[in-house]
Amino acid sequence: MMNSDVLPGSFEKLITESDMPVLVDFWAEWCGACRMVSPVIQRIAGEFKGRLLAVKVNVDQKQHLAAKYQTTSIPTIMMFYKGDVLMRLTGAYPYDALKTEILKHLPV
């Protein structure tokens, strides 16, 4: 999983130019639900390696991105592909529920 500090060029470039869908976990260190979701995101990232790219965006450090994508509640998990929002979920989804949602929205 990539950290938002090592995104290529910019976040916008990543979500519009990536060859794979980009799963974004908007989170914060103080957020308990975010800490619960983190291992789920890591497991998804490993399982879908080569099919999607998972990144984490700390909303305290990247407030402009949190504002742009209206992440008023965290964790918010979004999936982008070629600049389009394919999926948006808010809350601590367990592994099976998150995987089901990703599979529904993942381009073939």
LINBELJO-V599760 format. One record per residue. N is the residue number from 1. RES is the residue in three letters. PHI is phi as a letter, one per 30 degrees, with the letter a starting at -180 (* if undefined). PSI is psi in radians with two decimals (NA if undefined). NEAR is the number of other ideal C-beta (glycine too) atoms within 8 Angstrom. Layout:
# LINBELJO-V599760
n = (N:N)
res = (RES:RES)
phi = (PHI:PHI)
psi = (PSI:PSI)
near = (NEAR:NEAR)
This chain:
# LINBELJO-V599760
n = (1:2:3:4:5:6:7:8:9:10:11:12:13:14:15:16:17:18:19:20:21:22:23:24:25:26:27:28:29:30:31:32:33:34:35:36:37:38:39:40:41:42:43:44:45:46:47:48:49:50:51:52:53:54:55:56:57:58:59:60:61:62:63:64:65:66:67:68:69:70:71:72:73:74:75:76:77:78:79:80:81:82:83:84:85:86:87:88:89:90:91:92:93:94:95:96:97:98:99:100:101:102:103:104:105:106:107:108)
res = (MET:MET:ASN:SER:ASP:VAL:LEU:PRO:GLY:SER:PHE:GLU:LYS:LEU:ILE:THR:GLU:SER:ASP:MET:PRO:VAL:LEU:VAL:ASP:PHE:TRP:ALA:GLU:TRP:CYS:GLY:ALA:CYS:ARG:MET:VAL:SER:PRO:VAL:ILE:GLN:ARG:ILE:ALA:GLY:GLU:PHE:LYS:GLY:ARG:LEU:LEU:ALA:VAL:LYS:VAL:ASN:VAL:ASP:GLN:LYS:GLN:HIS:LEU:ALA:ALA:LYS:TYR:GLN:THR:THR:SER:ILE:PRO:THR:ILE:MET:MET:PHE:TYR:LYS:GLY:ASP:VAL:LEU:MET:ARG:LEU:THR:GLY:ALA:TYR:PRO:TYR:ASP:ALA:LEU:LYS:THR:GLU:ILE:LEU:LYS:HIS:LEU:PRO:VAL)
phi = (*:c:c:d:d:c:d:d:i:a:d:d:d:d:d:c:c:d:d:c:e:c:c:c:c:d:b:b:d:d:d:d:d:d:d:d:d:e:d:d:d:d:d:d:e:d:d:c:e:j:c:a:c:c:b:c:b:d:d:d:d:b:d:d:d:d:d:e:c:h:d:d:b:b:d:c:c:b:b:c:b:h:i:c:d:c:a:b:b:b:j:d:d:d:e:d:d:d:d:e:d:d:d:d:c:d:d:d)
psi = (2.42:2.57:2.57:-0.32:-0.25:0.41:2.44:2.12:-1.41:2.88:-0.77:-0.74:-0.72:-0.86:-0.26:-0.47:-0.12:2.45:-0.32:2.72:2.61:2.05:2.12:2.19:1.83:2.13:3.08:2.66:-0.59:-0.10:1.95:-0.75:-0.59:-0.69:-0.57:-0.61:-0.47:-0.86:-0.51:-0.77:-0.74:-0.73:-0.77:-0.78:-0.74:-0.74:-0.59:0.31:2.28:-0.20:-0.44:2.79:2.23:2.31:2.70:2.39:2.00:2.00:-0.37:-0.61:-0.48:1.02:-0.55:-0.62:-0.70:-0.73:-0.79:-0.69:0.27:0.85:1.36:-0.33:2.47:2.67:2.49:2.25:2.15:2.65:2.22:2.61:2.10:0.66:-0.19:2.51:2.03:-0.48:2.52:2.14:2.49:2.29:3.04:1.59:2.34:2.87:-0.95:-0.73:-0.73:-0.76:-0.74:-0.78:-0.73:-0.80:-0.58:-0.55:-0.14:2.16:2.59:NA)
near = (8:9:7:12:4:6:11:6:5:7:10:6:10:14:11:9:5:11:2:9:13:14:16:13:14:14:14:9:7:4:10:5:10:14:7:9:15:11:7:12:15:10:9:14:12:7:7:12:6:4:7:12:10:15:14:13:13:10:13:8:6:11:8:6:12:11:7:6:9:5:10:3:6:12:13:11:16:12:16:14:11:5:6:6:7:10:11:8:10:8:7:8:11:7:9:6:8:15:10:8:11:14:7:7:8:12:5:2)
